[in-house]
Amino acid sequence: MTTPAFVPARLARLHDVLAGHVERGAAPGLVSLVSRHGETHVDVIGAAGVDDPRPMRSDAVFRISSMTKPIIAVAALVLVEECVLRLDDPVERFLPELADRRVVRRIDGPVDDTVPARRPITLRDLLTFRMGSGIHLRPCPVAEAAAPLELFVGPPQPAVPPGPDEWMRRFATLPLMAQPGERWLYNTGSDVLGVLIARASGRSLPDFLRERIFDPLGMPDTGFAVGPGAADRLVGACATDPDTGALRPYPAAAQWLTAPAFPSGAGGLVSTAADYLAFAAMLRRGGAPVLSRSSVRVMTTDHLTPAQKALGGLFPDDFDGRGWGFGVSVVTRHDNPAEPVGQYGWDGGLGTIWRNDPADDLTAVLLTNAAWTSPRPPDVARDFLTAAHAAVAG
């Protein structure tokens, strides 16, 4: 007799938990997916949007935001396997704008008080967010100077940033916030990585991802803009109004109907639950047909040193029991039933989360249409992961 992958009664509890969050207003609707040993369960709850009463559908297209980052990391590793790129070579060969960098003496110090970079920026630096530039939630004059240049993360507005070459030119006018390899700074490395992939491959980033990842894996609904004929499946994101506590539309979904000038490797993709499962399952089974097993292992290994973790992530305790691989967070200590050692994945700030658990052969994907109110996942996401792990059959 074949052992089932999940316990039916616990899958029902998973549904009830998520339905309760929707009923209490955590999100207008959601699509959840759990997959294990070839058995996949998809649950669809609620409405398409706060201002769209149509029922949510299983093939709804969501803006996956930072769940783009693992896909961009895989694209870079494709070029590493082809010997077009090397992990520890300077990226200035393809990104001359990053040669001879200057670095501020202190991350909270003046923009014009700089020293030379001690070494070049490498591909490994971009993949691990140790390039010396990124999001810093405390006072940082470099980040303040970057804001008017439309370089760093903010409210998603895909039509705003300039094209890749102009983006890199503007980026190069700023010093780095830290020495290359010194500390983890979120986000910017993936945007720079997207430009590097395009230049090194000789293809636009959207074309390279389509040819090397999306088409081989059967991901027709994933891209930097919604595909022809799928506009009616794009759900509208929403956010909590800080004054009223009510959900309001945010931002306009129509922005994702047109290809952006700058395809953001940090957070620009749209996708569906089925498409993201195809990507996650590729990693879970060892990389075929996109990557080798050894590349998946290095991607999902913690690369941060204790000294780098001590500097903190977005919050001081971000790396307490966790590390960072190539585009993914990696669990290093099992102190939560939903966070076994070796689990990896990442979240999207507009309301999405994904985890792979190699030990249990489990993929869990939750796509909601309500943006996170902080950089950390809300209760609906944490309860989803807890109940998903609890549903695994022995």
Disulfide bonds with the S-S distance in Angstrom:
none
